[in-house]
C-alpha cells in the first residue's frame, strides 16, 4: 500500500491523461500543454488537488488531457465556474484554460471581474487571434483590417490587448510568452501558480490552419532575440542596463 508523502515529487507524466490529443498537428496548443505538465510537476501539487476548468474552443479541450479534476464548461463562462470551484474548495489549485474568443468576447465581462476580484486562480489565455474551432472567424484580438470568413473586407474594429485589460481591471499578475519558447513558458506558468491572487498568462499560439504565422514577427528565430524583452520581478531590465 502506498502512502502519499506531503511533499512528494511528481513528474510530468503524472499529470497526463490517457486521452488522444485532438489538436491539429503543428498547433501551438500542444506546446502549451507540454509546458503545463512540466510546470505542474515542478510545483508538485498533487493531481487530486488540482482542477483545470475551461470554456469552449480549441484550447478549451485541454482538461481532457490532464490527469486532474477537470470541467469542460460552456462558452465564456469558465471564469465564473472556476471562481465557484475555488470558493467551494480553496485548497484546490485552480487553472482556467481559455482562448481569445472564449475569454475576451462572450466571456469578457467574467474575465475582467475575476481579475478585479483577484480570485486565487491561474488563467492561461491562448491567443491565436482567430476562432479556430468554428473555422476561421475574426476574434477580439484580430488585427484591424484582418480578412477572415466573417470579415471578407477586413475588420473595422481595434483589437483588445489582454495586458491592457488585465492592468485596467487592477490585475496583480500578468505575463506573456510564445508557444515555441518552452523553457520560459514553463517558468512563467510556475511563477503564475506561486502568485496569490489572479494570475493571467497570455500565450501567443499559432493556428496552422486558419491563421498560420500570425505571431511570426515575434516567434520566428530570425527576430525572436531582438524583439523579446524578458522582465522578471526583482531583476534589472537588461535592455535598460545596456542603454546606460
C-alpha positions in Angstrom: 0.0 0.0 0.0 1.4 3.4 -1.0 1.3 6.3 1.4 1.3 9.8 0.0 4.1 12.0 1.2 3.2 15.6 1.9 5.9 16.9 -0.4 6.0 14.0 -2.9 7.9 14.7 -6.1 5.9 14.3 -9.2 6.9 14.1 -12.9 5.2 15.4 -16.0 3.5 12.1 -16.9 1.7 12.1 -13.6 -0.4 15.0 -14.9 -1.1 13.4 -18.4 -4.3 11.6 -19.1 -4.7 8.6 -21.4 -6.8 10.6 -23.9 -5.6 11.1 -27.5 -4.8 14.8 -28.0 -7.1 16.0 -30.8 -5.4 19.2 -31.9 -4.2 19.7 -35.4 -0.6 18.6 -36.0 1.6 21.7 -35.5 -0.9 23.6 -33.4 0.7 25.8 -30.7 -1.6 24.3 -28.1 0.5 21.2 -28.0 3.4 23.2 -26.7 1.4 24.9 -24.0 0.0 21.6 -22.8 3.6 20.2 -22.6 4.7 23.3 -20.6 1.7 23.0 -18.2 2.5 19.3 -17.5 6.2 20.3 -16.7 5.1 23.3 -14.6 2.8 21.2 -12.5 5.5 18.6 -12.0 7.9 21.2 -10.8 5.2 22.7 -8.4 4.4 19.1 -7.2 0.9 19.9 -6.3 -0.9 16.5 -6.3 -3.1 15.9 -9.3 -6.1 15.3 -6.9 -5.6 18.8 -5.5 -5.7 20.4 -8.9 -8.7 21.4 -11.0 -8.5 22.5 -14.6 -11.5 24.4 -15.9 -12.2 25.6 -19.5 -14.9 27.2 -21.6 -15.4 26.4 -25.3 -12.8 26.5 -28.1 -9.8 24.6 -29.4 -7.7 25.4 -26.3 -10.6 24.5 -24.0 -10.3 20.8 -24.8 -7.2 20.8 -22.6 -8.9 19.4 -19.4 -9.3 16.1 -21.3 -5.6 15.8 -21.5 -5.0 16.3 -17.7 -4.9 13.6 -15.1 -6.5 16.1 -12.6 -10.0 17.2 -11.8 -11.4 18.9 -14.8 -14.5 20.6 -16.1 -15.2 21.5 -19.8 -17.9 24.1 -19.3 -19.8 26.5 -21.6 -18.8 29.3 -23.8 -17.2 32.3 -22.0 -18.3 31.1 -18.5 -15.2 29.3 -17.4 -14.1 32.2 -15.2 -17.4 32.2 -13.3 -17.3 28.4 -12.8 -13.6 28.4 -11.8 -14.5 31.1 -9.2 -17.1 28.8 -7.8 -14.7 25.9 -7.7 -12.1 27.9 -5.8 -14.7 29.4 -3.5 -16.1 26.0 -2.7 -12.7 24.4 -2.2 -10.0 26.9 -1.5 -7.4 24.2 -1.1 -7.5 23.3 -4.8 -5.0 24.7 -7.3 -7.4 26.1 -9.9 -6.4 26.7 -13.6 -8.7 28.3 -16.1 -7.8 27.4 -19.7 -9.3 29.8 -22.3 -8.9 31.3 -25.7 -9.0 34.8 -27.1 -12.6 34.3 -28.4 -13.9 32.4 -25.3 -12.3 34.8 -22.8 -12.5 38.2 -24.4 -15.7 38.1 -26.4 -18.7 36.3 -24.7 -16.5 35.8 -21.6 -15.1 39.4 -21.5 -17.2 40.5 -18.6 -16.4 37.4 -16.5 -12.7 37.9 -17.3 -12.4 41.5 -16.0 -14.4 40.8 -12.9 -12.4 37.7 -11.9 -9.3 39.8 -12.3 -10.8 42.7 -10.3 -11.8 40.3 -7.5 -8.3 38.8 -7.5 -9.6 35.3 -7.0 -6.6 33.0 -6.4 -6.6 31.1 -9.7 -4.3 30.8 -12.7 -5.7 31.9 -16.1 -3.9 30.7 -19.2 -5.1 32.6 -22.2 -4.3 31.0 -25.6 -4.2 33.9 -28.2 -4.1 32.9 -31.8 -6.1 35.9 -33.0 -8.8 33.7 -34.6 -11.8 31.5 -33.9 -10.3 28.1 -34.8 -13.0 25.7 -33.6 -15.7 27.4 -35.6 -13.4 27.5 -38.7 -11.8 30.9 -39.1 -13.8 33.9 -38.0 -12.0 37.0 -36.7 -11.7 37.3 -32.9 -11.4 40.2 -30.4 -7.6 40.1 -30.7 -7.5 40.0 -34.6 -5.7 43.0 -36.0 -7.7 45.8 -37.6 -8.2 45.1 -41.3 -7.8 41.3 -40.8 -9.5 39.4 -43.6 -11.4 36.3 -42.4 -14.6 34.3 -43.2 -16.6 36.7 -41.1 -14.7 39.8 -42.3 -14.1 39.4 -46.0 -13.3 43.1 -46.5 -11.2 43.3 -43.3 -12.2 44.0 -39.7 -13.1 47.6 -38.8 -12.5 47.0 -35.1 -9.5 47.7 -33.0 -8.2 44.6 -31.2 -8.2 44.0 -27.4 -4.8 43.8 -25.8 -5.0 41.3 -22.9 -2.3 43.1 -20.9 -4.2 46.3 -21.0 -7.5 44.7 -19.9 -5.7 42.9 -17.0 -4.0 46.0 -15.8 -7.1 48.1 -16.3 -9.0 45.7 -14.1 -6.3 46.1 -11.4 -4.7 42.8 -12.1 -1.8 41.7 -9.8 0.0 39.4 -12.2 0.3 39.4 -16.0 2.8 37.6 -18.2 3.1 36.9 -21.9 5.0 34.1 -23.6 5.2 32.4 -27.0 4.3 28.8 -27.7 7.7 28.0 -29.3 9.6 29.1 -26.2 9.0 26.1 -23.9 11.6 26.9 -21.3 10.4 30.4 -20.5 6.7 29.4 -20.9 7.2 26.7 -18.3 9.0 29.1 -15.9 6.2 31.7 -16.3 3.5 29.1 -15.5 5.4 28.1 -12.4 5.6 31.7 -11.2 1.9 32.3 -12.0 0.9 29.4 -9.8 3.0 30.7 -6.9 1.2 34.1 -7.1 -1.5 34.6 -4.5 -4.4 36.1 -6.5 -5.5 36.0 -10.1 -2.6 35.4 -12.5 -3.0 35.9 -16.2 -0.6 34.3 -18.6 -1.2 35.1 -22.3 0.5 32.6 -24.6 0.8 33.6 -28.2 0.0 30.4 -30.1 0.0 29.6 -33.8 -3.1 28.3 -35.6 -1.6 26.4 -38.5 -5.0 26.0 -40.3 -6.7 29.4 -40.1 -4.1 32.0 -39.0 -0.7 30.5 -39.7 2.2 32.8 -38.9 0.2 35.4 -37.1 2.9 35.8 -34.5 5.9 35.2 -36.8 7.3 38.7 -36.3 7.9 37.7 -32.7 8.1 33.9 -32.7 10.5 33.3 -35.7 14.1 32.6 -34.6 15.2 35.3 -37.1 13.5 38.1 -35.0 12.9 36.5 -31.6 16.0 37.6 -29.7 15.9 41.2 -30.8 12.2 41.6 -30.3 11.8 39.9 -27.0 12.5 41.6 -23.6 12.4 39.5 -20.5 11.0 41.3 -17.5 11.5 39.3 -14.3 10.3 40.5 -10.9 13.2 41.8 -8.8 15.7 41.7 -11.6 17.2 44.5 -13.6 15.9 45.3 -17.1 18.7 44.0 -19.4 17.8 46.5 -22.2 17.8 49.5 -19.8 21.2 48.4 -18.4 22.7 48.2 -21.9 21.5 51.7 -22.7 23.2 53.3 -19.7 
